[in-house]
């Protein structure tokens, strides 16, 4: 409920109260029981609220019945509609706007019928009763409903085409990045965990940072130099959330591909949040849904500067597998985080020997920058290098692998 209140405030609403009902079964007509509806009506007279937000998704019928119960004086939203509204406010780029608009239309399409029931009631006559004998003719409400459905389906089709172009553009960008040989690191985490603050601290970028849910939606990528001198590409992604609407997961597929294509994930966790464990599980669940459950993950326990004993947390984190305690705001622990990242990337390296022809000499630079060179010799046919390469780079060098004995790397 606290998170729902924060979502409402992020959307621009003033929260005047909250109410909980324990039910053995959901009421198919109004979601909550009739007694609770009456109680909320009494609250409306006392608090004079005009917006009612439910923490779960309502069916179109439930939403309509609830608004009718309040004589159309209260707007009823569910969690999905609230999050869509927040995303619409925060979309800054064309891609973000396309993604949000698609999610909104897919949410609204099944709810169109309820928007036109008042016209069907007002149409009267044979049309209002379903035509002669109850079938055949259509009333003006139904006609407009079909017009709107066709328009929205056409718009959804157009938006999907545009987002497919975005997906292809992202694919081309990723292919170019792969040719540079630089590893890709994605920052993931629950919304408002401090991902953008960490991204800014590591990369020197100026991504928007606010104490609000979903302050940033559009992914940003920057180069970061690791302690050993190698470079990595860091990507800041959209924050996750419990019960993240399926429409958003689908619409943001192109953006979330940045996570699926990453070599390592840094999971930023707000260690000060009372629901930190639940937030961690929510993020892991989304990662599993994206097919990223087996990727290397480094957990960054953020905001230790807000704890009374941050040093103790650092000591505990050091004992935990893959966890590093940090303060993105103060820069505490960032060197340790980058060192852990470098260790994780090194674990993905495999021994290899390649003979790179001089016409492909750019790969020699990639090997030097992203691999570990044990020995290097110049031959008539090209440069012979023995050493270690990250697994992700093997496709670039596969055609140049040798079958001869490795060079003396001593």
PLY file of the C-alpha trace (Angstrom):
ply
format ascii 1.0
element vertex 410
property float x
property float y
property float z
element edge 409
property int vertex1
property int vertex2
end_header
0.00 0.00 0.00
2.90 2.33 0.69
4.22 1.62 -2.81
0.78 2.28 -4.32
0.67 5.61 -2.49
4.11 6.49 -3.86
2.95 5.56 -7.36
-0.08 7.83 -6.94
2.07 10.74 -5.76
4.47 10.16 -8.66
1.49 10.45 -11.01
0.60 13.80 -9.41
-2.19 12.77 -7.04
-2.57 13.77 -3.41
-3.13 10.72 -1.20
-5.78 11.31 1.47
-6.24 7.76 2.75
-6.02 4.02 2.13
-8.24 1.06 2.85
-7.72 -2.71 2.86
-10.23 -5.54 2.65
-9.50 -9.22 3.25
-11.62 -11.38 0.95
-11.95 -15.12 0.50
-12.91 -14.48 -3.13
-12.90 -11.50 -5.50
-16.34 -10.01 -6.13
-16.85 -10.38 -9.92
-19.04 -7.27 -10.06
-17.05 -4.73 -7.99
-13.85 -6.57 -6.94
-14.50 -5.56 -3.31
-17.62 -6.45 -1.35
-20.80 -4.30 -1.35
-20.23 -3.32 2.27
-16.80 -1.97 1.44
-18.26 0.00 -1.47
-20.70 1.67 0.96
-17.85 2.37 3.39
-15.80 4.04 0.65
-18.83 6.15 -0.30
-18.98 7.40 3.30
-15.28 8.17 3.10
-15.88 10.17 -0.08
-18.35 12.42 1.70
-15.86 12.96 4.51
-12.59 13.26 2.53
-14.04 14.63 -0.73
-11.76 12.49 -2.90
-12.36 12.14 -6.63
-9.94 9.31 -7.48
-9.98 5.70 -6.28
-6.99 3.50 -7.10
-6.93 -0.28 -6.71
-3.69 -2.18 -6.21
-4.71 -4.95 -8.60
-6.02 -4.96 -12.14
-9.78 -4.47 -12.46
-11.90 -5.98 -15.17
-13.75 -3.51 -17.43
-17.01 -4.56 -15.78
-15.69 -3.99 -12.26
-14.35 -0.57 -13.17
-17.68 0.49 -14.73
-19.77 -0.83 -11.80
-17.60 0.95 -9.26
-17.84 4.29 -11.05
-21.60 3.88 -11.31
-21.75 3.11 -7.57
-20.20 6.54 -6.95
-22.60 8.25 -9.39
-19.72 8.92 -11.82
-18.26 11.41 -9.31
-15.16 9.30 -8.67
-12.68 8.14 -11.28
-11.66 4.52 -10.69
-8.20 3.36 -11.75
-6.35 0.12 -11.23
-2.63 -0.37 -10.69
-1.98 -0.93 -14.39
-3.69 2.30 -15.49
-1.80 4.25 -12.83
1.58 2.91 -13.96
0.72 3.58 -17.60
-0.07 7.18 -16.68
3.29 7.55 -14.95
5.11 6.10 -17.94
3.26 8.49 -20.25
4.42 11.44 -18.15
8.05 10.32 -18.09
8.59 9.20 -21.68
11.18 11.59 -23.12
12.28 10.04 -26.41
10.29 8.96 -29.45
10.96 5.32 -28.58
9.66 5.78 -25.06
6.56 7.55 -26.32
5.86 4.76 -28.83
6.24 2.09 -26.16
3.92 3.82 -23.71
1.29 4.61 -26.35
1.22 0.97 -27.45
0.78 -0.22 -23.87
-2.00 2.29 -23.29
-3.96 1.27 -26.39
-3.63 -2.43 -25.61
-4.96 -1.71 -22.13
-7.86 0.40 -23.40
-9.03 -1.80 -26.27
-10.93 -4.38 -24.17
-12.44 -1.53 -22.12
-13.99 0.32 -25.06
-17.33 -1.45 -24.70
-17.91 0.16 -21.31
-17.27 3.62 -22.73
-20.23 3.25 -25.10
-22.84 1.52 -22.93
-24.46 4.87 -22.17
-25.12 5.43 -25.90
-26.58 1.96 -26.25
-28.98 2.75 -23.40
-29.93 6.10 -24.90
-30.42 4.86 -28.47
-33.92 3.44 -27.71
-36.29 1.88 -30.24
-35.56 -1.29 -32.14
-31.89 -0.43 -32.43
-31.57 0.03 -28.69
-33.20 -3.37 -28.10
-30.93 -5.08 -30.61
-33.06 -4.59 -33.71
-36.20 -6.30 -34.96
-36.64 -9.58 -33.10
-33.63 -8.67 -31.00
-31.09 -9.09 -33.82
-30.01 -7.40 -37.02
-29.83 -3.61 -36.63
-27.12 -1.83 -34.67
-27.52 1.24 -32.51
-25.29 4.34 -32.79
-23.34 3.29 -29.72
-22.36 -0.01 -31.23
-21.51 1.64 -34.55
-19.16 4.12 -32.87
-17.69 1.29 -30.81
-16.71 -0.60 -33.96
-15.26 2.56 -35.49
-13.14 3.14 -32.39
-12.04 -0.49 -32.25
-10.87 -0.39 -35.86
-9.04 2.90 -35.30
-7.27 1.58 -32.20
-6.34 -1.73 -33.85
-4.93 0.21 -36.80
-2.93 2.41 -34.43
-1.66 -0.61 -32.49
-0.50 -2.20 -35.75
1.30 1.01 -36.74
2.98 1.33 -33.33
4.18 -2.27 -33.45
5.68 -1.64 -36.89
7.50 1.44 -35.62
8.79 -0.41 -32.56
9.99 -3.23 -34.78
12.09 -0.63 -36.64
13.43 0.52 -33.27
14.25 -3.09 -32.38
16.16 -3.52 -35.64
18.06 -0.26 -35.03
19.00 -1.47 -31.55
20.13 -4.76 -33.04
22.43 -2.91 -35.44
23.81 -0.81 -32.57
24.48 -3.97 -30.54
26.25 -5.60 -33.48
28.49 -2.55 -33.81
29.23 -2.68 -30.09
30.08 -6.37 -30.33
32.64 -5.60 -33.02
34.42 -3.27 -30.60
34.82 -6.24 -28.26
33.71 -4.26 -25.22
31.63 -6.14 -22.64
28.14 -4.85 -21.95
26.97 -4.36 -18.37
23.32 -3.60 -17.61
22.18 -1.98 -14.40
18.93 -3.57 -13.27
16.89 -3.17 -10.14
13.66 -2.13 -8.55
12.47 1.33 -9.45
13.98 4.04 -7.23
16.76 1.73 -6.01
19.42 4.19 -7.22
20.37 2.75 -10.63
20.59 6.13 -12.33
22.63 7.57 -9.45
25.07 4.68 -9.75
25.16 5.03 -13.53
26.00 8.71 -13.22
28.66 8.06 -10.58
30.40 5.41 -12.69
30.14 7.04 -16.10
29.99 10.77 -15.43
26.64 10.93 -17.25
23.80 13.24 -16.29
20.80 10.90 -16.35
17.81 12.35 -14.49
17.80 11.38 -10.81
14.67 11.96 -8.73
13.21 10.43 -5.59
10.30 9.14 -7.63
9.29 5.84 -9.16
10.20 5.49 -12.85
12.07 8.81 -13.01
13.80 7.51 -16.16
12.44 5.17 -18.82
14.79 5.37 -21.77
18.01 3.30 -21.66
21.30 5.19 -21.78
24.71 3.68 -22.61
28.15 5.03 -21.65
31.74 3.78 -21.62
33.36 3.08 -18.26
37.04 2.30 -17.69
37.64 -0.63 -15.33
40.54 -0.78 -12.83
42.68 -2.96 -15.14
42.38 -0.47 -17.99
39.78 -2.34 -20.03
36.59 -0.54 -21.03
33.01 -1.70 -20.66
29.68 -0.36 -21.90
27.24 0.36 -19.08
23.51 0.60 -19.77
20.96 2.12 -17.41
17.55 0.48 -17.89
13.96 1.04 -16.79
13.24 0.09 -13.19
11.28 -3.03 -12.38
8.23 -3.28 -10.16
6.10 -5.91 -8.49
3.12 -6.84 -10.65
4.60 -4.98 -13.61
1.80 -4.79 -16.21
2.15 -7.33 -19.00
1.36 -4.59 -21.53
4.48 -2.72 -20.44
6.73 -5.76 -20.53
5.57 -6.42 -24.10
5.76 -2.79 -25.23
9.23 -2.29 -23.73
10.59 -5.43 -25.36
13.08 -3.48 -27.49
14.37 -1.67 -24.41
14.54 -4.79 -22.26
16.59 -6.52 -24.96
19.47 -4.42 -23.63
19.25 -6.60 -20.51
19.05 -9.86 -22.44
22.13 -8.97 -24.50
24.28 -7.92 -21.53
27.32 -9.95 -20.47
26.92 -9.12 -16.77
24.06 -7.65 -14.76
24.56 -5.36 -11.78
21.49 -5.69 -9.59
21.12 -2.45 -7.62
19.24 -3.08 -4.37
18.08 -0.40 -1.94
19.34 -2.00 1.28
17.47 0.56 3.39
14.02 -0.28 2.05
11.83 -2.25 4.47
10.69 -4.47 1.57
14.18 -4.97 0.10
13.83 -8.76 0.04
10.50 -8.63 -1.78
11.89 -6.11 -4.25
14.87 -8.35 -4.92
12.57 -11.29 -5.66
10.42 -9.12 -7.95
13.50 -8.17 -10.00
14.69 -11.78 -10.20
11.24 -12.84 -11.36
11.29 -10.30 -14.22
14.80 -11.43 -15.18
13.60 -15.03 -15.34
10.68 -13.96 -17.53
13.15 -12.24 -19.86
15.29 -15.38 -20.04
18.18 -13.82 -18.12
18.08 -16.07 -15.08
21.45 -17.66 -15.85
23.44 -14.48 -16.49
26.24 -13.48 -14.08
24.79 -11.07 -11.51
26.60 -8.77 -9.09
24.41 -7.43 -6.29
25.12 -3.80 -5.34
23.67 -3.05 -1.89
23.01 0.66 -2.34
22.33 3.57 0.06
24.53 2.33 2.90
25.14 6.00 3.76
21.60 6.04 5.15
22.28 3.19 7.57
23.49 3.77 11.14
26.34 1.29 10.70
27.37 1.24 7.08
30.74 -0.38 7.82
29.04 -3.43 9.30
26.97 -3.76 6.15
30.15 -3.63 4.06
31.64 -6.44 6.15
28.53 -8.58 5.76
28.36 -7.90 2.03
31.98 -8.94 1.60
31.05 -12.36 3.00
28.01 -12.69 0.76
28.42 -14.31 -2.64
28.52 -11.61 -5.31
27.37 -8.69 -3.11
29.12 -5.32 -2.77
27.97 -2.58 -0.39
27.97 0.88 -1.98
26.67 4.40 -1.75
26.09 5.71 -5.25
25.41 9.18 -3.84
28.74 9.42 -1.97
30.79 7.14 -4.24
31.52 4.66 -1.45
32.42 1.14 -2.56
32.47 1.90 -6.29
36.10 0.79 -6.69
35.23 -2.53 -5.05
32.21 -2.88 -7.33
34.27 -2.33 -10.48
36.94 -4.74 -9.21
34.27 -7.40 -8.63
32.95 -6.73 -12.13
36.40 -7.16 -13.63
36.83 -10.45 -11.76
33.47 -11.67 -13.05
34.35 -10.78 -16.64
37.74 -12.51 -16.29
36.02 -15.72 -15.19
34.31 -15.82 -18.57
37.67 -15.96 -20.41
38.95 -19.04 -22.24
42.42 -19.88 -23.58
42.77 -19.44 -27.32
45.32 -19.14 -30.12
44.49 -17.27 -33.32
46.30 -16.30 -36.52
44.82 -12.97 -37.56
45.55 -11.92 -41.16
46.85 -8.43 -41.67
43.70 -7.47 -43.56
41.78 -8.01 -40.28
44.33 -6.22 -38.10
41.56 -4.37 -36.23
40.93 -7.65 -34.37
44.44 -7.51 -32.95
43.46 -4.30 -31.16
40.27 -5.94 -29.92
42.28 -8.88 -28.54
44.70 -6.54 -26.76
41.97 -4.37 -25.32
39.47 -7.02 -24.23
41.57 -10.16 -23.82
44.77 -11.22 -22.08
47.73 -11.55 -24.44
50.21 -14.24 -23.37
52.39 -14.16 -26.47
52.34 -12.43 -29.84
54.32 -13.16 -33.02
54.32 -11.70 -36.51
54.24 -14.20 -39.39
54.01 -13.93 -43.14
50.29 -14.70 -43.04
49.42 -12.47 -40.11
49.72 -11.97 -36.35
49.75 -15.08 -34.17
48.37 -14.43 -30.66
47.97 -16.81 -27.73
46.12 -15.80 -24.63
42.60 -15.63 -23.22
39.43 -14.17 -24.67
35.97 -13.60 -23.22
33.49 -16.19 -24.48
31.36 -13.48 -26.07
34.21 -12.64 -28.50
34.69 -16.17 -29.82
32.36 -15.62 -32.81
34.61 -12.74 -33.95
37.76 -14.91 -33.85
36.34 -18.36 -34.65
37.52 -18.38 -38.28
41.09 -17.53 -37.22
41.56 -20.27 -34.60
44.69 -22.38 -35.12
45.20 -26.11 -34.55
48.91 -25.83 -33.83
50.54 -25.91 -30.40
49.98 -22.71 -28.39
52.80 -20.23 -28.20
54.99 -20.16 -25.13
53.08 -17.74 -22.91
55.74 -17.64 -20.21
0 1
1 2
2 3
3 4
4 5
5 6
6 7
7 8
8 9
9 10
10 11
11 12
12 13
13 14
14 15
15 16
16 17
17 18
18 19
19 20
20 21
21 22
22 23
23 24
24 25
25 26
26 27
27 28
28 29
29 30
30 31
31 32
32 33
33 34
34 35
35 36
36 37
37 38
38 39
39 40
40 41
41 42
42 43
43 44
44 45
45 46
46 47
47 48
48 49
49 50
50 51
51 52
52 53
53 54
54 55
55 56
56 57
57 58
58 59
59 60
60 61
61 62
62 63
63 64
64 65
65 66
66 67
67 68
68 69
69 70
70 71
71 72
72 73
73 74
74 75
75 76
76 77
77 78
78 79
79 80
80 81
81 82
82 83
83 84
84 85
85 86
86 87
87 88
88 89
89 90
90 91
91 92
92 93
93 94
94 95
95 96
96 97
97 98
98 99
99 100
100 101
101 102
102 103
103 104
104 105
105 106
106 107
107 108
108 109
109 110
110 111
111 112
112 113
113 114
114 115
115 116
116 117
117 118
118 119
119 120
120 121
121 122
122 123
123 124
124 125
125 126
126 127
127 128
128 129
129 130
130 131
131 132
132 133
133 134
134 135
135 136
136 137
137 138
138 139
139 140
140 141
141 142
142 143
143 144
144 145
145 146
146 147
147 148
148 149
149 150
150 151
151 152
152 153
153 154
154 155
155 156
156 157
157 158
158 159
159 160
160 161
161 162
162 163
163 164
164 165
165 166
166 167
167 168
168 169
169 170
170 171
171 172
172 173
173 174
174 175
175 176
176 177
177 178
178 179
179 180
180 181
181 182
182 183
183 184
184 185
185 186
186 187
187 188
188 189
189 190
190 191
191 192
192 193
193 194
194 195
195 196
196 197
197 198
198 199
199 200
200 201
201 202
202 203
203 204
204 205
205 206
206 207
207 208
208 209
209 210
210 211
211 212
212 213
213 214
214 215
215 216
216 217
217 218
218 219
219 220
220 221
221 222
222 223
223 224
224 225
225 226
226 227
227 228
228 229
229 230
230 231
231 232
232 233
233 234
234 235
235 236
236 237
237 238
238 239
239 240
240 241
241 242
242 243
243 244
244 245
245 246
246 247
247 248
248 249
249 250
250 251
251 252
252 253
253 254
254 255
255 256
256 257
257 258
258 259
259 260
260 261
261 262
262 263
263 264
264 265
265 266
266 267
267 268
268 269
269 270
270 271
271 272
272 273
273 274
274 275
275 276
276 277
277 278
278 279
279 280
280 281
281 282
282 283
283 284
284 285
285 286
286 287
287 288
288 289
289 290
290 291
291 292
292 293
293 294
294 295
295 296
296 297
297 298
298 299
299 300
300 301
301 302
302 303
303 304
304 305
305 306
306 307
307 308
308 309
309 310
310 311
311 312
312 313
313 314
314 315
315 316
316 317
317 318
318 319
319 320
320 321
321 322
322 323
323 324
324 325
325 326
326 327
327 328
328 329
329 330
330 331
331 332
332 333
333 334
334 335
335 336
336 337
337 338
338 339
339 340
340 341
341 342
342 343
343 344
344 345
345 346
346 347
347 348
348 349
349 350
350 351
351 352
352 353
353 354
354 355
355 356
356 357
357 358
358 359
359 360
360 361
361 362
362 363
363 364
364 365
365 366
366 367
367 368
368 369
369 370
370 371
371 372
372 373
373 374
374 375
375 376
376 377
377 378
378 379
379 380
380 381
381 382
382 383
383 384
384 385
385 386
386 387
387 388
388 389
389 390
390 391
391 392
392 393
393 394
394 395
395 396
396 397
397 398
398 399
399 400
400 401
401 402
402 403
403 404
404 405
405 406
406 407
407 408
408 409
